[in-house]
Amino acid sequence: MPREEARIAGTVDYVVIPAPFPCSLALFTCPCGAKAADDPRHATPKGWTTAADGSVRCPACSAKS
């Protein structure tokens, strides 16, 4: 009787970072394309502002308005 072929399931790579506890980051994106990563507990990254419609603005766009 022929042997069945092995079925290998797809795997996911995990990267372990040397941190004392798990952490999360939020990615904030300005309409101009600028991006900043910050603590998700903050409403905006340092130097960024919130527009009237609730979207975030980078320091360059904040200075223009």
DSSP file (Angstrom, degrees, kcal/mol; ACC not computed):
  #  RESIDUE AA STRUCTURE BP1 BP2  ACC     N-H-->O    O-->H-N    N-H-->O    O-->H-N    TCO  KAPPA ALPHA  PHI   PSI    X-CA   Y-CA   Z-CA
    1    1 A M              0   0    0      0, 0.0     2,-0.1     0, 0.0     0, 0.0   0.000 360.0 360.0 360.0 130.1    0.0    0.0    0.0
    2    2 A P        -     0   0    0      0, 0.0     2,-0.2     0, 0.0     0, 0.0  -0.377 360.0-108.9 -69.6 145.2    1.5    3.4   -0.9
    3    3 A R        -     0   0    0      1,-0.1     2,-0.2    -2,-0.1     3,-0.1  -0.470  32.0-115.7 -71.5 141.9    2.4    5.8    1.9
    4    4 A E        -     0   0    0     -2,-0.2     2,-0.1     1,-0.1    -1,-0.1  -0.515  34.6-106.5 -74.4 146.2    0.2    8.9    2.2
    5    5 A E        -     0   0    0     -2,-0.2     2,-0.1     1,-0.1    -1,-0.1  -0.437  38.9-101.6 -71.4 147.3    1.9   12.2    1.6
    6    6 A A        -     0   0    0     -2,-0.1     2,-0.7     1,-0.1    -1,-0.1  -0.445  28.4-141.8 -69.0 140.7    2.6   14.3    4.7
    7    7 A R        -     0   0    0     -2,-0.1     2,-0.6    -3,-0.1    -1,-0.1  -0.917  17.4-168.5-106.3 112.2    0.2   17.2    5.1
    8    8 A I        -     0   0    0     -2,-0.7     2,-0.1     3,-0.0     3,-0.1  -0.895  12.4-141.7-106.2 120.7    2.0   20.2    6.4
    9    9 A A        -     0   0    0     -2,-0.6     2,-0.0     1,-0.1    -2,-0.0  -0.453  28.9 -97.6 -77.3 151.2   -0.2   23.1    7.6
   10   10 A G        -     0   0    0     -2,-0.1     2,-0.3     1,-0.1    -1,-0.1  -0.361  43.0-149.7 -63.9 147.4    0.8   26.7    7.0
   11   11 A T        -     0   0    0     -3,-0.1     2,-0.4    -2,-0.0    -1,-0.1  -0.793   6.2-134.1-120.7 163.7    2.6   28.3    9.9
   12   12 A V        -     0   0    0     -2,-0.3     2,-0.4     2,-0.0     0, 0.0  -0.936  19.9-128.5-116.2 138.2    2.9   31.9   11.2
   13   13 A D        -     0   0    0     -2,-0.4     2,-0.4     2,-0.0     0, 0.0  -0.729  23.1-165.8 -86.5 133.7    6.1   33.5   12.2
   14   14 A Y        -     0   0    0     -2,-0.4     2,-0.5     2,-0.0    -2,-0.0  -0.954   6.2-153.4-118.5 140.0    6.2   35.1   15.7
   15   15 A V        -     0   0    0     -2,-0.4     2,-0.5     2,-0.0    -2,-0.0  -0.958   7.6-149.7-114.8 126.8    8.9   37.5   16.8
   16   16 A V        -     0   0    0     -2,-0.5    -2,-0.0     2,-0.0     0, 0.0  -0.830  10.9-158.8 -96.8 127.6    9.6   37.7   20.5
   17   17 A I        -     0   0    0     -2,-0.5     2,-2.3     2,-0.1    -2,-0.0  -0.828  27.6-113.4-105.0 146.2   10.8   41.1   21.7
   18   18 A P        +     0   0    0      0, 0.0    -2,-0.0     0, 0.0    -1,-0.0  -0.473  66.2 137.3 -77.8  76.1   12.7   41.5   25.0
   19   19 A A        -     0   0    0     -2,-2.3    -2,-0.1     1,-0.1     4,-0.0  -0.927  59.8-132.4-121.1 146.4   10.1   43.5   26.8
   20   20 A P  S    S+     0   0    0      0, 0.0    -1,-0.1     0, 0.0     0, 0.0   0.697  92.6   8.7 -70.6 -16.7    8.9   43.1   30.4
   21   21 A F  S    S-     0   0    0     -3,-0.0     2,-0.0     0, 0.0     0, 0.0  -0.981  92.9 -84.4-155.6 157.2    5.3   43.1   29.3
   22   22 A P        -     0   0    0      0, 0.0     2,-0.3     0, 0.0     0, 0.0  -0.330  47.4-163.3 -63.6 147.9    3.3   43.0   26.1
   23   23 A C        -     0   0    0     -4,-0.0     2,-0.3     2,-0.0    -4,-0.0  -0.925   9.7-150.6-133.6 160.2    2.8   46.4   24.4
   24   24 A S        -     0   0    0     -2,-0.3     2,-0.4     2,-0.0     0, 0.0  -0.934   5.8-161.3-128.0 151.5    0.5   47.9   21.8
   25   25 A L        -     0   0    0     -2,-0.3     2,-0.4    14,-0.2    14,-0.2  -0.971   8.0-147.5-130.1 147.8    1.0   50.7   19.3
   26   26 A A  E     -A   38   0A   0     12,-3.3    12,-2.3    -2,-0.4     2,-0.7  -0.934  13.2-140.2-112.0 140.5   -1.5   52.7   17.4
   27   27 A L  E     -A   37   0A   0     -2,-0.4     2,-0.4    10,-0.2    10,-0.2  -0.897  16.3-163.0-102.9 116.0   -0.7   54.0   13.9
   28   28 A F  E     -A   36   0A   0      8,-3.3     8,-2.2    -2,-0.7     2,-0.4  -0.828   5.2-165.7 -98.4 134.7   -2.0   57.6   13.3
   29   29 A T  E     -A   35   0A   0     -2,-0.4    27,-0.4     6,-0.2     6,-0.2  -0.984   8.5-149.0-127.6 128.0   -2.2   58.8    9.7
   30   30 A C    >   -     0   0    0      4,-2.9     3,-2.2    -2,-0.4    27,-0.2  -0.590  30.9-113.4 -86.2 151.7   -2.6   62.4    8.5
   31   31 A P  T 3  S+     0   0    0      0, 0.0    -1,-0.1     0, 0.0    26,-0.1   0.763 117.9  62.0 -57.1 -24.0   -4.5   63.1    5.3
   32   32 A C  T 3  S-     0   0    0      2,-0.1    25,-0.0     1,-0.0    -3,-0.0   0.614 124.4-103.6 -77.0 -11.1   -1.2   64.3    3.8
   33   33 A G  S <  S+     0   0    0     -3,-2.2     2,-0.1     1,-0.4    -1,-0.0   0.287  74.0 140.9 108.1  -9.6    0.2   60.8    4.3
   34   34 A A        -     0   0    0     -5,-0.1    -4,-2.9     1,-0.0    -1,-0.4  -0.396  32.5-163.0 -66.0 144.0    2.4   61.5    7.4
   35   35 A K  E     +A   29   0A   0     -6,-0.2     2,-0.3    -2,-0.1    -6,-0.2  -0.953  13.9 179.4-131.3 149.5    2.3   58.6    9.9
   36   36 A A  E     -A   28   0A   0     -8,-2.2    -8,-3.3    -2,-0.3     2,-0.4  -0.984  18.2-143.5-148.3 139.1    3.2   58.3   13.6
   37   37 A A  E     +A   27   0A   0     -2,-0.3     2,-0.3   -10,-0.2   -10,-0.2  -0.873  35.1 150.6-102.4 136.0    3.1   55.3   16.0
   38   38 A D  E     -A   26   0A   0    -12,-2.3   -12,-3.3    -2,-0.4    -2,-0.0  -0.916  53.2 -61.8-152.6 174.8    2.2   56.1   19.6
   39   39 A D    >   -     0   0    0     -2,-0.3     3,-1.9   -14,-0.2   -14,-0.2  -0.468  44.4-133.7 -63.3 130.2    0.5   54.6   22.6
   40   40 A P  T 3  S+     0   0    0      0, 0.0    -1,-0.1     0, 0.0   -15,-0.1   0.633 101.4  70.3 -66.5 -11.3   -3.1   53.8   21.8
   41   41 A R  T 3  S+     0   0    0    -15,-0.0     2,-0.3     2,-0.0    -2,-0.1   0.670  84.8  84.9 -77.0 -14.8   -4.2   55.4   25.0
   42   42 A H  S <  S-     0   0    0     -3,-1.9    -4,-0.1     1,-0.1     4,-0.0  -0.653  74.2-143.4 -87.1 143.4   -3.3   58.8   23.6
   43   43 A A  S    S-     0   0    0     -2,-0.3    -1,-0.1     1,-0.2     6,-0.0   0.872  86.1  -0.3 -70.7 -36.7   -5.8   60.7   21.4
   44   44 A T  S    S-     0   0    0      4,-0.1    -1,-0.2     6,-0.0     3,-0.1  -0.977  84.3 -97.6-146.4 155.8   -3.0   62.0   19.2
   45   45 A P    >   -     0   0    0      0, 0.0     3,-2.1     0, 0.0     2,-0.1  -0.289  63.4 -71.9 -67.5 163.1    0.8   61.7   19.1
   46   46 A K  T 3  S+     0   0    0      1,-0.3     3,-0.1    -4,-0.0    -4,-0.0  -0.362 123.3  15.4 -59.7 128.7    2.9   64.5   20.6
   47   47 A G  T 3  S+     0   0    0      1,-0.4    -1,-0.3    -3,-0.1     2,-0.2   0.229 102.9 111.3  90.8 -12.6    2.7   67.6   18.4
   48   48 A W    <   -     0   0    0     -3,-2.1    -1,-0.4    10,-0.1     2,-0.3  -0.562  50.5-156.9 -90.8 158.5   -0.3   66.3   16.4
   49   49 A T  E     -B   57   0B   0      8,-2.1     8,-2.9    -2,-0.2     2,-0.5  -0.795  16.0-117.1-128.0 171.4   -3.8   67.8   16.7
   50   50 A T  E     -B   56   0B   0     -2,-0.3     6,-0.2     6,-0.2     5,-0.1  -0.951  26.6-138.5-112.5 130.2   -7.4   66.7   16.0
   51   51 A A    >   -     0   0    0      4,-3.3     3,-1.8    -2,-0.5    11,-0.0  -0.248  32.6 -97.9 -78.0 171.2   -9.5   68.5   13.3
   52   52 A A  T 3  S+     0   0    0      1,-0.3    -1,-0.1     2,-0.1    -2,-0.0   0.805 124.9  55.6 -61.2 -30.5  -13.1   69.4   13.7
   53   53 A D  T 3  S-     0   0    0      2,-0.1    -1,-0.3     1,-0.0     3,-0.1   0.467 121.9-106.5 -83.8   0.1  -14.2   66.2   11.8
   54   54 A G  S <  S+     0   0    0     -3,-1.8     2,-0.1     1,-0.3    -2,-0.1   0.340  77.9 129.9  95.3  -6.2  -12.2   64.1   14.3
   55   55 A S        -     0   0    0     -5,-0.1    -4,-3.3     1,-0.1    -1,-0.3  -0.469  59.0-113.7 -79.6 155.3   -9.3   63.2   12.0
   56   56 A V  E     -B   50   0B   0    -27,-0.4     2,-0.4    -6,-0.2    -6,-0.2  -0.607  24.5-154.5 -90.2 150.5   -5.7   63.7   13.2
   57   57 A R  E     -B   49   0B   0     -8,-2.9    -8,-2.1    -2,-0.2   -27,-0.1  -0.982  14.2-126.5-126.6 135.3   -3.4   66.2   11.7
   58   58 A C     >  -     0   0    0     -2,-0.4     4,-2.6   -10,-0.2     5,-0.2  -0.224  37.6 -98.2 -70.1 166.8    0.5   66.1   11.7
   59   59 A P  H  > S+     0   0    0      0, 0.0     4,-1.9     0, 0.0     5,-0.1   0.864 123.7  52.6 -57.9 -36.4    2.5   69.1   13.0
   60   60 A A  H  > S+     0   0    0      2,-0.2     4,-1.2     1,-0.2   -12,-0.0   0.931 113.7  41.6 -65.7 -44.7    3.0   70.4    9.5
   61   61 A C  H  > S+     0   0    0      1,-0.2     4,-1.3     2,-0.2    -1,-0.2   0.835 111.9  56.4 -70.9 -32.1   -0.7   70.3    8.6
   62   62 A S  H  < S+     0   0    0     -4,-2.6    -1,-0.2     1,-0.2    -2,-0.2   0.878 106.3  50.6 -65.0 -37.2   -1.6   71.7   12.1
   63   63 A A  H  < S+     0   0    0     -4,-1.9    -1,-0.2    -5,-0.2    -2,-0.2   0.819 105.8  56.5 -70.7 -30.4    0.7   74.7   11.4
   64   64 A K  H  <        0   0    0     -4,-1.2    -1,-0.2     1,-0.2    -2,-0.2   0.822 360.0 360.0 -69.7 -31.7   -1.0   75.4    8.0
   65   65 A S     <        0   0    0     -4,-1.3    -1,-0.2    -3,-0.1    -2,-0.2   0.465 360.0 360.0 -91.2 360.0   -4.5   75.7    9.5
